Amino acid sequence: MRKYYLLIALAVVVLDRLTKQAVQRGIALHDFIQVIPGCFRLTHVENTGAAFGLFADSHSEWKLGMLIVFSVTALIVVLFLLWKNGPTLNLTGVALALILGGAVGNLWDRALHGRVVDFLLFYVGRYEWPSFNAADSAIVVGAGLLVIEMVFPKRAPSPLET
């Protein structure tokens, strides 16, 4: 069953690559396409920081290297947890596979170009959520699924229920 987890991660990477390439080809840098007025637009920005633009304003010569090291470390931890999860298909494994695919997608951009393409922008009036991409979405959904697993753990049936 572990192959299904790798297929999920691969699907996230492919979706992430395709969407980022479409944005780079179809929307000029710092331009946008209005999708839902007052709520959502497709935009083309390049994030040199971490998730949601954290550390983007830092000019440290160590920033890119540290972000790559952090990403590789996170990949190793997620791969370990995915392997430890076992061969059965379950929500925890799917969550980890989503996180793995998202991490690979963003690491790909960061390692090759020193930045990540973001293009999904939600806003209300002048209040904006930081732009993000498909890889970020997979990571957030995966993390959310892990939180659900922790908050609502499956309990083992009692001997009287069997």
Phi and psi in degrees as GROMACS dihedral restraints (atoms count N, CA, C in turn):
[ dihedral_restraints ]
;  ai    aj    ak    al  type     phi  dphi    fc
    3     4     5     6     1   -59.8    20    10
    4     5     6     7     1   -26.8    20    10
    6     7     8     9     1   -63.3    20    10
    7     8     9    10     1   -30.5    20    10
    9    10    11    12     1   -67.0    20    10
   10    11    12    13     1   -36.3    20    10
   12    13    14    15     1   -63.8    20    10
   13    14    15    16     1   -43.2    20    10
   15    16    17    18     1   -66.2    20    10
   16    17    18    19     1   -34.5    20    10
   18    19    20    21     1   -66.8    20    10
   19    20    21    22     1   -38.9    20    10
   21    22    23    24     1   -62.4    20    10
   22    23    24    25     1   -47.1    20    10
   24    25    26    27     1   -61.6    20    10
   25    26    27    28     1   -42.9    20    10
   27    28    29    30     1   -63.3    20    10
   28    29    30    31     1   -40.7    20    10
   30    31    32    33     1   -61.1    20    10
   31    32    33    34     1   -40.2    20    10
   33    34    35    36     1   -64.3    20    10
   34    35    36    37     1   -44.3    20    10
   36    37    38    39     1   -62.4    20    10
   37    38    39    40     1   -45.2    20    10
   39    40    41    42     1   -63.5    20    10
   40    41    42    43     1   -46.5    20    10
   42    43    44    45     1   -59.6    20    10
   43    44    45    46     1   -42.8    20    10
   45    46    47    48     1   -62.3    20    10
   46    47    48    49     1   -47.2    20    10
   48    49    50    51     1   -62.5    20    10
   49    50    51    52     1   -46.4    20    10
   51    52    53    54     1   -63.5    20    10
   52    53    54    55     1   -43.3    20    10
   54    55    56    57     1   -68.7    20    10
   55    56    57    58     1   -40.7    20    10
   57    58    59    60     1   -64.7    20    10
   58    59    60    61     1   -40.7    20    10
   60    61    62    63     1   -65.4    20    10
   61    62    63    64     1   -40.4    20    10
   63    64    65    66     1   -62.3    20    10
   64    65    66    67     1   -41.2    20    10
   66    67    68    69     1   -65.7    20    10
   67    68    69    70     1   -44.6    20    10
   69    70    71    72     1   -62.1    20    10
   70    71    72    73     1   -35.4    20    10
   72    73    74    75     1   -80.0    20    10
   73    74    75    76     1   -33.3    20    10
   75    76    77    78     1  -101.7    20    10
   76    77    78    79     1   -15.7    20    10
   78    79    80    81     1  -132.6    20    10
   79    80    81    82     1   124.0    20    10
   81    82    83    84     1   -63.2    20    10
   82    83    84    85     1   150.8    20    10
   84    85    86    87     1   -54.5    20    10
   85    86    87    88     1   130.5    20    10
   87    88    89    90     1    71.6    20    10
   88    89    90    91     1     8.7    20    10
   90    91    92    93     1   -98.6    20    10
   91    92    93    94     1   175.6    20    10
   93    94    95    96     1  -153.2    20    10
   94    95    96    97     1   163.7    20    10
   96    97    98    99     1  -121.8    20    10
   97    98    99   100     1   121.0    20    10
   99   100   101   102     1   -71.0    20    10
  100   101   102   103     1   127.2    20    10
  102   103   104   105     1  -107.9    20    10
  103   104   105   106     1   -54.2    20    10
  105   106   107   108     1  -126.1    20    10
  106   107   108   109     1   106.0    20    10
  108   109   110   111     1   -54.2    20    10
  109   110   111   112     1   134.5    20    10
  111   112   113   114     1    78.0    20    10
  112   113   114   115     1     5.9    20    10
  114   115   116   117     1  -144.9    20    10
  115   116   117   118     1   -46.4    20    10
  117   118   119   120     1  -148.7    20    10
  118   119   120   121     1   137.0    20    10
  120   121   122   123     1  -143.4    20    10
  121   122   123   124     1   153.5    20    10
  123   124   125   126     1   -90.3    20    10
  124   125   126   127     1   131.1    20    10
  126   127   128   129     1  -134.4    20    10
  127   128   129   130     1   170.1    20    10
  129   130   131   132     1  -127.8    20    10
  130   131   132   133     1   102.8    20    10
  132   133   134   135     1  -128.0    20    10
  133   134   135   136     1   158.0    20    10
  135   136   137   138     1  -120.1    20    10
  136   137   138   139     1   123.3    20    10
  138   139   140   141     1  -101.1    20    10
  139   140   141   142     1   115.4    20    10
  141   142   143   144     1   -92.1    20    10
  142   143   144   145     1    -1.2    20    10
  144   145   146   147     1  -100.5    20    10
  145   146   147   148     1  -157.8    20    10
  147   148   149   150     1   -90.2    20    10
  148   149   150   151     1  -160.9    20    10
  150   151   152   153     1   -54.2    20    10
  151   152   153   154     1   136.0    20    10
  153   154   155   156     1    57.0    20    10
  154   155   156   157     1    29.7    20    10
  156   157   158   159     1    81.4    20    10
  157   158   159   160     1     6.6    20    10
  159   160   161   162     1   -58.9    20    10
  160   161   162   163     1   136.0    20    10
  162   163   164   165     1    68.0    20    10
  163   164   165   166     1     8.9    20    10
  165   166   167   168     1   -63.0    20    10
  166   167   168   169     1   -30.1    20    10
  168   169   170   171     1   -83.7    20    10
  169   170   171   172     1    -6.8    20    10
  171   172   173   174     1   -72.1    20    10
  172   173   174   175     1   136.2    20    10
  174   175   176   177     1  -107.6    20    10
  175   176   177   178     1    17.1    20    10
  177   178   179   180     1   -62.5    20    10
  178   179   180   181     1   137.5    20    10
  180   181   182   183     1   -69.8    20    10
  181   182   183   184     1   -13.6    20    10
  183   184   185   186     1   -91.9    20    10
  184   185   186   187     1   -12.6    20    10
  186   187   188   189     1   -55.8    20    10
  187   188   189   190     1   -55.1    20    10
  189   190   191   192     1   -60.6    20    10
  190   191   192   193     1   -46.5    20    10
  192   193   194   195     1   -60.4    20    10
  193   194   195   196     1   -42.6    20    10
  195   196   197   198     1   -67.6    20    10
  196   197   198   199     1   -38.6    20    10
  198   199   200   201     1   -64.0    20    10
  199   200   201   202     1   -39.6    20    10
  201   202   203   204     1   -67.6    20    10
  202   203   204   205     1   -44.5    20    10
  204   205   206   207     1   -61.0    20    10
  205   206   207   208     1   -44.5    20    10
  207   208   209   210     1   -60.9    20    10
  208   209   210   211     1   -43.0    20    10
  210   211   212   213     1   -64.5    20    10
  211   212   213   214     1   -44.0    20    10
  213   214   215   216     1   -64.2    20    10
  214   215   216   217     1   -41.5    20    10
  216   217   218   219     1   -61.8    20    10
  217   218   219   220     1   -44.0    20    10
  219   220   221   222     1   -61.9    20    10
  220   221   222   223     1   -40.4    20    10
  222   223   224   225     1   -60.8    20    10
  223   224   225   226     1   -43.9    20    10
  225   226   227   228     1   -63.3    20    10
  226   227   228   229     1   -43.6    20    10
  228   229   230   231     1   -63.1    20    10
  229   230   231   232     1   -45.6    20    10
  231   232   233   234     1   -64.7    20    10
  232   233   234   235     1   -41.9    20    10
  234   235   236   237     1   -60.9    20    10
  235   236   237   238     1   -43.1    20    10
  237   238   239   240     1   -60.4    20    10
  238   239   240   241     1   -47.8    20    10
  240   241   242   243     1   -64.5    20    10
  241   242   243   244     1   -36.7    20    10
  243   244   245   246     1   -66.0    20    10
  244   245   246   247     1   -41.8    20    10
  246   247   248   249     1   -67.5    20    10
  247   248   249   250     1   -42.5    20    10
  249   250   251   252     1   -66.0    20    10
  250   251   252   253     1   -27.2    20    10
  252   253   254   255     1   -58.7    20    10
  253   254   255   256     1   -26.5    20    10
  255   256   257   258     1   100.0    20    10
  256   257   258   259     1   173.6    20    10
  258   259   260   261     1   -82.4    20    10
  259   260   261   262     1    -5.5    20    10
  261   262   263   264     1   -84.4    20    10
  262   263   264   265     1   145.4    20    10
  264   265   266   267     1   -78.9    20    10
  265   266   267   268     1   122.3    20    10
  267   268   269   270     1  -150.8    20    10
  268   269   270   271     1   172.1    20    10
  270   271   272   273     1   -62.9    20    10
  271   272   273   274     1   -38.5    20    10
  273   274   275   276     1   -60.5    20    10
  274   275   276   277     1   -44.9    20    10
  276   277   278   279     1   -63.5    20    10
  277   278   279   280     1   -41.9    20    10
  279   280   281   282     1   -62.4    20    10
  280   281   282   283     1   -43.7    20    10
  282   283   284   285     1   -59.6    20    10
  283   284   285   286     1   -46.5    20    10
  285   286   287   288     1   -65.7    20    10
  286   287   288   289     1   -35.9    20    10
  288   289   290   291     1   -65.5    20    10
  289   290   291   292     1   -39.3    20    10
  291   292   293   294     1   -63.2    20    10
  292   293   294   295     1   -44.1    20    10
  294   295   296   297     1   -63.4    20    10
  295   296   297   298     1   -42.7    20    10
  297   298   299   300     1   -60.2    20    10
  298   299   300   301     1   -48.6    20    10
  300   301   302   303     1   -61.9    20    10
  301   302   303   304     1   -42.6    20    10
  303   304   305   306     1   -64.5    20    10
  304   305   306   307     1   -41.6    20    10
  306   307   308   309     1   -64.9    20    10
  307   308   309   310     1   -41.1    20    10
  309   310   311   312     1   -65.1    20    10
  310   311   312   313     1   -42.5    20    10
  312   313   314   315     1   -58.8    20    10
  313   314   315   316     1   -46.2    20    10
  315   316   317   318     1   -74.3    20    10
  316   317   318   319     1   -35.2    20    10
  318   319   320   321     1   -63.1    20    10
  319   320   321   322     1   -38.5    20    10
  321   322   323   324     1   -53.5    20    10
  322   323   324   325     1   -53.4    20    10
  324   325   326   327     1   -62.3    20    10
  325   326   327   328     1   -46.7    20    10
  327   328   329   330     1   -64.3    20    10
  328   329   330   331     1   -42.9    20    10
  330   331   332   333     1   -70.5    20    10
  331   332   333   334     1   -37.5    20    10
  333   334   335   336     1   -85.9    20    10
  334   335   336   337     1   -32.8    20    10
  336   337   338   339     1  -123.3    20    10
  337   338   339   340     1    -8.8    20    10
  339   340   341   342     1    77.1    20    10
  340   341   342   343     1     7.8    20    10
  342   343   344   345     1  -157.3    20    10
  343   344   345   346     1   165.7    20    10
  345   346   347   348     1  -121.2    20    10
  346   347   348   349     1   135.5    20    10
  348   349   350   351     1   -80.9    20    10
  349   350   351   352     1   124.4    20    10
  351   352   353   354     1  -115.5    20    10
  352   353   354   355     1   147.1    20    10
  354   355   356   357     1  -150.0    20    10
  355   356   357   358     1    -7.7    20    10
  357   358   359   360     1   -98.2    20    10
  358   359   360   361     1   120.8    20    10
  360   361   362   363     1  -129.6    20    10
  361   362   363   364     1   115.4    20    10
  363   364   365   366     1  -106.5    20    10
  364   365   366   367     1   140.4    20    10
  366   367   368   369     1  -156.7    20    10
  367   368   369   370     1   161.0    20    10
  369   370   371   372     1  -136.2    20    10
  370   371   372   373     1   115.6    20    10
  372   373   374   375     1    61.5    20    10
  373   374   375   376     1  -125.5    20    10
  375   376   377   378     1   -96.7    20    10
  376   377   378   379     1     2.9    20    10
  378   379   380   381     1   -92.4    20    10
  379   380   381   382     1   122.8    20    10
  381   382   383   384     1  -122.4    20    10
  382   383   384   385     1   141.6    20    10
  384   385   386   387     1   -82.0    20    10
  385   386   387   388     1   141.2    20    10
  387   388   389   390     1   -56.3    20    10
  388   389   390   391     1   142.5    20    10
  390   391   392   393     1   -58.8    20    10
  391   392   393   394     1   148.4    20    10
  393   394   395   396     1  -146.7    20    10
  394   395   396   397     1  -178.4    20    10
  396   397   398   399     1  -135.8    20    10
  397   398   399   400     1  -175.6    20    10
  399   400   401   402     1   -64.2    20    10
  400   401   402   403     1   -38.1    20    10
  402   403   404   405     1   -63.8    20    10
  403   404   405   406     1   -44.5    20    10
  405   406   407   408     1   -59.5    20    10
  406   407   408   409     1   -41.4    20    10
  408   409   410   411     1   -61.3    20    10
  409   410   411   412     1   -43.9    20    10
  411   412   413   414     1   -62.9    20    10
  412   413   414   415     1   -40.9    20    10
  414   415   416   417     1   -63.3    20    10
  415   416   417   418     1   -45.3    20    10
  417   418   419   420     1   -66.3    20    10
  418   419   420   421     1   -43.1    20    10
  420   421   422   423     1   -63.2    20    10
  421   422   423   424     1   -44.3    20    10
  423   424   425   426     1   -60.3    20    10
  424   425   426   427     1   -45.0    20    10
  426   427   428   429     1   -63.3    20    10
  427   428   429   430     1   -40.0    20    10
  429   430   431   432     1   -61.9    20    10
  430   431   432   433     1   -40.7    20    10
  432   433   434   435     1   -64.0    20    10
  433   434   435   436     1   -38.2    20    10
  435   436   437   438     1   -64.8    20    10
  436   437   438   439     1   -40.0    20    10
  438   439   440   441     1   -62.6    20    10
  439   440   441   442     1   -43.4    20    10
  441   442   443   444     1   -59.5    20    10
  442   443   444   445     1   -42.3    20    10
  444   445   446   447     1   -61.6    20    10
  445   446   447   448     1   -36.2    20    10
  447   448   449   450     1   -77.4    20    10
  448   449   450   451     1   -39.5    20    10
  450   451   452   453     1   -74.5    20    10
  451   452   453   454     1   -36.2    20    10
  453   454   455   456     1  -120.5    20    10
  454   455   456   457     1    68.3    20    10
  456   457   458   459     1   -66.6    20    10
  457   458   459   460     1   147.6    20    10
  459   460   461   462     1   -77.1    20    10
  460   461   462   463     1   127.1    20    10
  462   463   464   465     1   -93.8    20    10
  463   464   465   466     1   147.9    20    10
  465   466   467   468     1   -71.9    20    10
  466   467   468   469     1   140.9    20    10
  468   469   470   471     1   -65.3    20    10
  469   470   471   472     1   142.0    20    10
  471   472   473   474     1   -73.3    20    10
  472   473   474   475     1   159.3    20    10
  474   475   476   477     1   -57.7    20    10
  475   476   477   478     1   -27.5    20    10
  477   478   479   480     1   -74.2    20    10
  478   479   480   481     1   -22.0    20    10
  480   481   482   483     1   -85.7    20    10
  481   482   483   484     1   -13.8    20    10
